[in-house]
Amino acid sequence: MQDVVAFHGTYRYATRENLELAISSARAVLLDDDASEVEVAWMRCFVTRGTELTVNLTTRVDRFSAAAVFDTLAETAIEGAVAAMLGNAQIDLFPSGRHD
């Protein structure tokens, strides 16, 4: 199911290399799910600066695929979180260090 979901937040990583590895791993999660390049394209909206990854995205996306991406990004982040909002309701939160 695809809803218009807003994702907002920031992650910080120990090093720039860790940040880049997290993004690559998240992209691989989608590609492992047989997503097309078009379906992965929304990840290009992420903004990086130094060791920080900022997410400010409102898009029509499969929530379960997005959850897999943000779980992967959160896993190695040392601080921060990304919230998923559907309208005014928070439907998920992906805090750093998430391992569930």
N, C-alpha and C positions, 0 to 999 in steps of 0.2 A: 504494500500500500504506500502511495506517495502523497504526503501532506506537505504543505508549506511550513517548514520548520526554521526557526531562527536559532543559530548557534553563536554564542558569544563567550569569549574568555581568552585567557592567556596561559601558556605553559612556559616554564623556564627549565632549561636543561643544563647539565654540568658543563658541557662543552658544545661548541658549534658542531663538531663531528657527531655528538650524540643526537642533536636536533636533526641533522640531515639523515642520520640512520633511522630515527623515529618516523620521519616523513616517508622515507623509502619503504620501511616496514608496513606503514599504513596503506600505502599505494599497493603493495604486494597483497595485502589482505583482500582488497577489492578485486584485484586481478585474479586471485585464487578462487573468488566466487564467480568467475566467468563474466565479470563486468567488462563492458566495452570501454574504449578510451574516452568516449563521450560521457559515460557514466562516472568515470574517474576525474573528469575535467574540473568538477567543482572544487577539488582539492587545490587547484591553482590559485584560488582566492586567499589562501593562507598567506600572511605577511610575516616575514622573519626579519629580525634585527638582532645581531649578535647571537646570544643564546636563547632568545625569546621567540616564541611562535604565538602570533595573535590571530584569533579567529573572530570575524565579524561578518557573518554570512546568513542570508535569508534565502532559502531555495526550496524547490520541490525536489525532494530526495527520499529515497527509501530509508526510513528511520532505522531499520535493523542493520543495513549496510553502514550507515553513518555511525551507529553505535559501535560497530566493529572498528571503524577508523579511529574514533575518539578513545576507545578503550586502549588501542595500540599506542596512540600518541601519549596518553596519560601514564602508561605503564612505566616509562623511563624518565618522565618529567620529575624534577626535584621539587617543584612547587607550581601552584596554579590550578585552575579548573576551567572547564567549558560547560556551560549550561545549554540545554536544548529547551526551547520554548515553542509551544503550539498556541498561538494567540497570547493570552495573558497567563497561561498555565505552564509551569515548569514541568516538563515530562521526563527529564533525565538530567543528571549531573555527572560529569566525568572528572573527578578530582585526580590530582597527580598521585602517582604510586598505586593506582587502582589495579588490583590483581584478581578481581572476581569475574 
